[in-house]
Amino acid sequence: MKYSIDAKLPMREGALVQRTSLPVEFHSPFTAAPRAHARLVAMAARNPATDQQSPAGCLYLVGTPIGNLEDITLRALRTLKEADQIACEDTRHTQKLLAHYEIRKPLVSYHEHNEMTRAPELIMAMEQGAKIALVSDAGMPLVSDPGHRLVTLCLRHQIPVVPIAGPSALLASLSASGMPTEEFLFVGFLPARSGERRRALERLRIEERTIILYEAPHRVEECIADAMEILGDRPACLAREVTKLHEEFVRGKLSEIAAALEQRPARGELTLVIGPPDAAERRVQGDSAQSLAARVEELMHQAKLDRKEALKLAAKERGMTRRAAYNQIVQGQAREASSGDEG
């Protein structure tokens, strides 16, 4: 939306004239020099779906509140109002958001159980010019939520994909966690089964960046226990119900958070932020009495790594290069072989 005030127009002073194509300028009637003027530009987001050179529709990835209904942008509301159809995980959940802002649009379900068939249907609609808004139950679509298949199909069919930025539980939790924020790794949900979860944590053992993950309330205690055993007793923060009425942050070592959960089990939406190991913890891992060769075999068995990756991981745990670790193992095998020959 663009407006202009011009002293040359025969109108009441200060009146607004709406223009749809010209840039916005304010010309002061009190300055003689035409160059002395203030310039105000009303920024309007470019809409690929209305571009004359783009006859196809458009997919909008709209961020929605993660708990507090006030956490939604003006652009997101405008996009939802202008969309021809809204694809959502749970139509009942999204309907509550739309009703709060008095938005009435047709809804269609889009979730992990039907996206194989629903995605092609939405592609066909967008190829005919439809503007589709994709939302998740909370936060940005595709972040630990369905939508990747639809986006890849849009790109394959040359349909514009426009992100409408919004709330994110992982960033909100990280910012308030007290953990280092310069570098971090988001791993989403760890596997639900214990064995697979422990193998995933084994791969994160040498990770020195802040780790962020989501977890369900009924599994969080087991997850923290496994993390403490495999990663060490690192500093961490458990964020619960972020932006909601009962928002809570439990900070401390993993062992301290585990003790807190024994006293009061967690409920609601959870985000676990695990900080990097401190210097003392690194020394403990590096000074392990377990032989390097045994550690490589353990990683191959537990984390399902090939020998090359297992050697690289074991070497990093001990602060060694992969070549030095390889030479150490070869020398150890040579000593064992010579001892056997002497015997």
C-alpha positions in Angstrom: 0.0 0.0 0.0 1.5 3.3 -1.1 0.5 6.9 -0.2 1.6 10.3 -1.2 1.2 13.8 0.2 1.9 16.6 -2.3 1.5 20.3 -1.7 0.7 20.9 -5.4 -2.5 18.9 -5.2 -5.8 20.8 -4.8 -6.8 19.2 -1.6 -7.1 19.9 2.1 -3.6 20.1 3.7 -2.5 16.7 5.0 -5.0 14.7 3.0 -3.9 11.2 1.8 -4.2 10.0 -1.8 -3.8 6.3 -2.3 -1.7 5.2 -5.3 -0.9 1.7 -6.3 2.2 2.1 -8.4 4.1 5.2 -7.6 6.7 5.4 -4.8 5.7 7.3 -1.7 7.0 10.9 -1.3 6.3 13.7 1.1 6.9 17.2 -0.4 6.9 20.0 2.2 5.1 23.2 1.1 7.3 25.2 3.4 10.6 24.6 1.6 11.5 26.4 -1.6 14.0 23.9 -2.9 12.3 20.9 -4.5 15.2 18.6 -3.5 14.6 19.2 0.2 12.0 16.6 1.0 11.4 13.7 3.3 10.9 10.3 1.7 8.7 7.6 3.2 8.5 4.2 1.6 5.8 1.8 2.6 7.3 -1.7 2.0 5.0 -4.2 0.6 6.1 -7.8 0.2 6.3 -9.0 -3.4 3.7 -11.6 -4.1 4.9 -14.1 -6.6 1.3 -15.5 -7.1 0.1 -12.1 -8.5 3.1 -11.5 -10.7 1.9 -11.4 -14.3 4.9 -13.4 -15.4 4.0 -16.2 -13.0 0.6 -17.8 -14.0 0.9 -20.6 -11.4 -0.1 -20.3 -7.8 2.1 -20.2 -4.8 2.9 -22.1 -1.6 3.3 -20.0 1.6 5.0 -21.6 4.6 3.4 -19.7 7.4 4.8 -19.6 10.9 2.1 -19.8 13.6 2.2 -19.4 17.4 3.9 -22.1 19.5 1.6 -21.3 22.5 0.7 -17.7 22.8 -1.8 -16.6 20.2 -0.3 -13.1 20.2 3.0 -14.4 18.7 2.0 -14.1 15.1 3.1 -11.5 12.5 0.9 -9.1 10.6 2.3 -10.6 7.4 1.2 -14.1 8.5 -2.3 -12.9 9.2 -2.5 -11.2 5.9 -1.3 -14.3 4.1 -3.8 -16.5 5.8 -6.6 -14.0 4.9 -5.6 -13.9 1.2 -4.9 -17.6 0.7 -7.4 -19.7 -1.3 -6.8 -22.7 1.0 -5.0 -23.5 4.2 -3.3 -26.9 4.5 -2.7 -27.9 8.2 -1.8 -30.8 10.4 -5.0 -30.7 12.5 -7.9 -28.7 11.1 -9.5 -28.4 14.5 -6.4 -26.9 16.0 -5.8 -24.5 13.2 -9.5 -23.5 13.2 -9.1 -22.1 16.8 -6.3 -19.8 15.6 -8.3 -18.6 12.6 -11.4 -18.1 14.7 -9.4 -16.0 17.2 -8.5 -13.6 14.3 -11.8 -13.9 12.5 -10.4 -15.6 9.4 -12.6 -17.8 7.4 -10.9 -19.9 4.9 -11.3 -23.5 3.6 -9.0 -26.0 5.4 -7.5 -29.2 4.2 -5.6 -31.7 6.3 -2.0 -32.3 5.5 0.0 -34.6 7.8 2.5 -37.4 7.8 -0.1 -40.0 7.2 -1.7 -38.5 4.0 1.0 -36.3 2.5 1.9 -38.9 -0.2 -1.6 -38.4 -1.7 -2.4 -34.9 -0.5 0.8 -33.2 -1.9 0.0 -34.0 -5.6 -3.6 -32.7 -5.1 -2.2 -29.4 -3.8 0.3 -29.2 -6.6 -2.6 -29.5 -9.1 -4.5 -26.7 -7.4 -1.5 -24.4 -7.4 -0.8 -25.1 -11.1 -4.3 -23.8 -11.7 -3.5 -20.6 -9.8 -4.4 -21.3 -6.2 -2.5 -19.7 -3.4 -2.0 -22.4 -0.6 -0.8 -21.6 2.9 0.8 -24.5 4.7 0.8 -24.3 8.5 1.8 -26.7 11.3 0.1 -27.0 14.7 2.8 -24.7 16.1 5.9 -22.9 14.8 7.4 -23.1 11.3 6.2 -25.8 9.0 8.7 -28.5 8.0 10.7 -28.1 11.3 10.1 -31.5 12.8 6.8 -31.4 10.9 5.5 -32.6 7.5 5.9 -30.5 4.4 9.2 -31.4 2.8 7.6 -33.5 0.1 5.2 -30.7 -0.8 8.1 -28.2 -1.0 10.2 -30.5 -3.2 7.3 -31.1 -5.6 6.7 -27.3 -5.8 10.3 -26.7 -6.8 10.1 -29.5 -9.3 7.0 -27.9 -10.9 8.5 -24.4 -10.6 5.9 -23.2 -8.2 7.1 -20.3 -6.0 7.7 -21.2 -2.3 7.5 -18.2 0.1 8.5 -18.5 3.8 6.5 -16.4 6.1 8.8 -16.3 9.2 7.3 -16.9 12.6 7.9 -18.4 16.1 10.3 -21.3 16.7 10.5 -23.3 19.9 14.1 -24.3 19.3 15.3 -20.7 18.9 13.2 -19.4 21.8 14.5 -22.1 24.0 18.1 -21.6 22.9 18.0 -17.9 23.5 16.9 -18.3 27.1 18.8 -21.4 28.0 22.1 -19.8 28.9 24.0 -22.2 26.6 26.5 -21.0 24.0 24.6 -19.7 20.9 27.5 -19.0 18.5 27.1 -22.5 17.0 24.4 -25.1 17.6 23.1 -28.4 16.2 19.3 -29.1 16.0 18.6 -32.8 15.9 14.8 -32.7 16.2 13.3 -35.8 18.0 15.7 -38.6 18.9 14.4 -42.2 18.0 11.8 -43.4 20.5 13.4 -46.9 20.9 16.2 -47.1 23.5 18.8 -48.8 21.3 18.3 -46.5 18.3 18.4 -43.4 20.6 21.6 -44.5 22.2 23.2 -45.1 18.8 22.1 -41.6 17.8 23.7 -40.1 21.0 26.9 -42.0 20.3 27.2 -40.1 17.0 26.9 -36.9 19.0 29.5 -37.8 21.5 32.2 -35.7 20.0 29.9 -32.8 19.3 31.2 -29.7 20.9 28.4 -27.4 19.7 25.3 -26.8 21.7 22.7 -29.5 20.9 19.0 -28.8 20.7 16.4 -31.6 20.6 12.7 -32.1 21.1 11.4 -34.8 23.4 8.1 -36.2 24.6 7.2 -36.0 28.4 7.0 -39.7 28.8 10.5 -40.3 27.3 12.4 -37.3 28.6 13.8 -39.0 31.7 15.2 -41.9 29.7 16.6 -39.5 27.1 18.4 -37.5 29.8 19.8 -40.6 31.5 21.1 -41.9 28.1 22.6 -38.5 27.3 24.3 -38.3 30.7 25.8 -41.7 30.3 27.0 -41.2 26.7 27.7 -37.5 26.4 28.8 -37.0 30.0 27.2 -34.8 32.7 27.1 -31.6 30.5 25.4 -28.3 31.4 21.8 -28.2 30.0 18.5 -26.5 30.1 15.0 -28.2 29.8 12.5 -25.7 28.4 8.9 -26.5 29.1 5.7 -24.9 27.6 7.6 -22.0 26.1 5.5 -18.9 25.6 2.6 -20.5 27.4 1.1 -19.7 30.8 3.2 -22.4 32.6 6.5 -21.6 30.9 9.5 -23.0 32.8 13.2 -23.4 32.3 15.1 -26.0 34.4 18.9 -25.3 34.2 21.9 -27.2 35.5 23.9 -30.3 34.8 22.1 -33.2 33.2 22.3 -35.0 36.5 20.6 -32.0 38.3 17.8 -31.9 35.7 17.3 -35.6 36.1 17.0 -35.2 39.9 14.4 -32.4 39.4 12.3 -34.6 37.1 12.2 -37.3 39.7 10.7 -34.8 42.1 8.3 -33.4 39.5 7.7 -35.2 36.2 7.7 -33.0 33.1 4.5 -32.2 31.2 3.7 -30.4 28.0 6.0 -29.4 25.1 9.6 -29.9 25.9 12.9 -28.7 24.3 16.2 -30.0 25.7 19.3 -27.8 25.1 22.6 -29.5 25.9 25.7 -27.4 26.2 29.2 -28.4 25.1 31.4 -30.4 27.5 33.6 -28.4 29.8 37.4 -29.0 29.8 37.3 -31.4 32.8 34.7 -33.6 31.0 36.8 -33.7 27.9 39.8 -34.9 29.9 37.7 -37.6 31.5 36.7 -38.9 28.0 40.2 -38.6 26.7 41.8 -40.4 29.7 39.5 -43.4 29.5 41.2 -46.7 30.3 39.5 -48.3 27.4 41.9 -49.0 24.6 41.5 -47.2 21.3 41.0 -50.4 19.4 38.3 -51.5 21.8 36.6 -48.1 21.5 36.5 -48.4 17.7 34.9 -51.8 17.9 32.4 -50.5 20.4 31.4 -47.6 18.1 31.1 -50.0 15.2 28.7 -52.2 17.2 26.7 -49.6 19.1 26.5 -46.7 16.7 26.5 -48.9 13.5 29.4 -47.0 12.0 31.9 -48.3 9.5 35.5 -48.8 10.7 36.7 -45.5 9.1 34.0 -43.4 10.8 34.4 -45.2 14.1 38.2 -44.6 14.0 37.6 -40.9 13.3 35.1 -40.6 16.1 37.3 -42.4 18.6 40.3 -40.3 17.6 38.5 -37.1 18.1 37.3 -38.2 21.6 41.0 -38.5 22.6 42.1 -35.3 20.9 44.1 -37.2 18.2 44.2 -37.1 14.4 42.8 -40.0 12.6 46.2 -40.9 11.2 47.8 -40.9 14.7 45.0 -43.1 16.0 45.4 -45.5 13.1 49.2 -45.7 13.7 48.5 -46.3 17.4 46.2 -49.2 16.6 48.6 -50.7 14.1 51.5 -50.5 16.6 49.3 -52.1 19.2 48.4 -55.0 16.9 52.1 -55.4 16.0 53.1 -55.6 19.7 50.4 -58.2 20.3 51.5 -60.2 17.3 55.2 -60.1 18.4 54.2 -61.1 21.9 52.3 -64.1 20.6 55.2 -65.2 18.5 57.6 -65.0 21.5 55.1 -67.1 23.5 
